[in-house]
Amino acid sequence: MKKIIQIASLLFLFVTLTSVSLHKFYVSVNQLDYVPQKKAIEITSRLFIDDIDLALEKKFNKKIYLGTSKELKESKEYLQKYFQEKFSIKVDGQEKKIHFLGKEVEDNVLICYFTIKNIEKVSSLEIKDAILMELYDQQHIFHTNIAGNKQSLLLTSGKMRGVLNY
């Protein structure tokens, strides 16, 4: 119960702070859904755009200007490379390729879409998320819905990997 209250509080703060242009709270909210008809896991991630823009600038030594008229044409490739390095998922103990589908911007939040294909069944998920950890004391909240079984996971700089069993 305490963990649910913590996660709900973090989610409330994230939503509240997304309307503020400068923030001091570093959190992402992620939704993972298994879609049996598609045999795929669909992932939606929400990150503060200024944080990910800074991370890309430091990694690639280029200003990317995400969500602006000056955004680089190669921004999708830069995001894809960054995510591949920092974000991974194992399904039933086997690491799976995460396909970056695209992004959109909503206020000061970058919404990213991913999929993992060819998934027959999910008994366990091992998630590793080090996105933005090189810059901040980042927290990542994962909400999952696997075959109607809903679970949540909180990853931090002290715990960048977690396992959920279904």
C-alpha positions in Angstrom: 0.0 0.0 0.0 2.8 2.4 0.9 4.4 1.8 -2.6 1.1 2.5 -4.3 0.8 5.8 -2.4 4.4 6.7 -3.3 3.8 6.0 -7.0 0.5 7.9 -7.0 2.2 10.9 -5.4 5.0 10.8 -7.9 2.4 10.7 -10.8 0.5 13.6 -9.3 3.7 15.6 -9.0 4.7 14.8 -12.6 1.4 16.0 -13.9 1.5 19.1 -11.8 5.0 19.9 -12.8 4.5 19.4 -16.5 2.8 22.7 -16.6 5.9 24.5 -15.2 8.6 25.3 -17.7 11.4 24.9 -15.2 11.4 21.9 -12.8 13.5 20.3 -10.2 11.7 17.0 -10.1 13.1 14.3 -12.5 10.6 11.6 -13.3 9.3 9.7 -16.3 6.0 7.9 -16.5 5.9 4.8 -18.7 3.1 2.5 -19.7 3.7 -1.1 -21.0 0.8 -3.1 -22.4 0.8 -6.6 -23.9 -1.5 -6.8 -26.9 -2.0 -10.5 -27.6 -3.7 -9.9 -31.0 -0.6 -8.2 -32.2 1.8 -10.4 -30.2 3.5 -7.3 -29.1 4.3 -5.1 -26.1 3.5 -1.5 -26.7 5.3 1.1 -24.6 4.6 4.8 -24.1 7.1 7.0 -22.3 6.7 10.5 -21.0 9.9 12.6 -20.3 10.5 16.2 -19.7 11.7 17.5 -23.1 14.4 19.9 -21.7 16.0 17.0 -19.8 16.2 14.6 -22.8 17.3 17.5 -25.0 20.2 18.2 -22.6 21.1 14.4 -22.5 21.3 14.2 -26.3 23.3 17.4 -26.5 25.9 16.0 -24.0 26.0 12.6 -25.7 26.3 13.7 -29.3 27.8 17.2 -28.9 25.0 18.8 -30.9 22.0 20.9 -30.0 19.0 18.9 -31.1 16.2 21.4 -30.3 13.5 18.8 -29.7 10.0 20.0 -30.2 11.0 23.3 -31.8 11.1 24.7 -35.4 15.0 24.3 -35.2 14.8 20.5 -34.4 17.4 18.6 -36.3 16.2 16.2 -39.0 18.3 13.5 -37.4 16.6 13.8 -34.0 14.8 10.4 -34.4 18.1 8.7 -35.0 19.8 10.4 -32.0 16.9 9.4 -29.8 16.9 5.9 -31.1 20.7 5.5 -30.4 20.3 7.0 -26.9 17.4 4.8 -26.0 19.1 1.6 -27.2 22.0 2.4 -24.9 20.0 3.3 -21.8 16.8 1.2 -22.0 16.3 -2.6 -22.3 13.7 -5.2 -21.5 13.9 -8.9 -21.0 10.8 -11.0 -21.6 10.9 -14.3 -19.7 14.7 -13.9 -19.3 15.5 -13.1 -23.0 16.5 -9.6 -24.0 14.2 -8.3 -26.7 14.8 -5.7 -29.4 12.8 -2.5 -28.6 11.7 -0.7 -31.8 11.5 3.1 -31.4 8.4 4.1 -33.4 8.3 7.9 -33.0 7.6 10.8 -30.7 5.4 13.7 -30.2 5.5 16.8 -28.0 2.8 17.9 -25.5 3.6 21.1 -23.7 7.1 20.5 -22.2 6.8 16.7 -22.3 8.2 14.4 -24.9 6.0 11.3 -25.5 7.9 8.4 -27.1 6.4 5.3 -28.6 8.1 1.9 -28.7 7.1 -1.7 -29.5 8.5 -5.2 -28.9 7.3 -7.6 -31.5 6.9 -11.4 -31.7 5.9 -11.9 -28.1 3.7 -15.1 -27.6 3.3 -14.8 -23.9 4.7 -12.8 -20.9 5.5 -14.5 -17.6 8.1 -12.0 -16.5 9.5 -8.6 -17.4 13.0 -7.4 -16.5 13.3 -3.7 -17.2 16.5 -1.7 -17.1 16.2 2.1 -17.5 19.2 4.4 -17.1 17.7 7.2 -19.2 18.9 10.6 -17.9 20.6 8.9 -14.9 23.9 10.4 -16.1 22.5 13.9 -15.5 20.0 13.7 -12.6 18.7 11.6 -9.7 16.0 10.4 -12.2 13.0 8.2 -11.3 11.1 6.1 -13.8 7.6 4.9 -13.0 6.5 1.9 -15.0 2.8 0.8 -15.1 2.2 -2.5 -16.9 -0.8 -4.3 -18.1 0.0 -7.9 -19.0 -3.0 -10.1 -19.7 -5.1 -8.0 -17.4 -2.6 -8.2 -14.6 -1.6 -4.7 -13.7 1.6 -4.0 -11.8 3.9 -1.0 -11.2 7.6 -0.6 -10.8 9.7 2.3 -9.6 13.3 2.5 -10.9 15.9 5.0 -9.5 19.6 5.8 -9.8 20.0 3.4 -6.9 17.9 0.7 -8.6 18.0 0.9 -12.4 16.7 -2.6 -12.9 13.6 -4.4 -11.7 11.6 -7.6 -12.4 7.9 -8.1 -12.5 6.3 -11.6 -12.5 2.9 -12.4 -13.9 
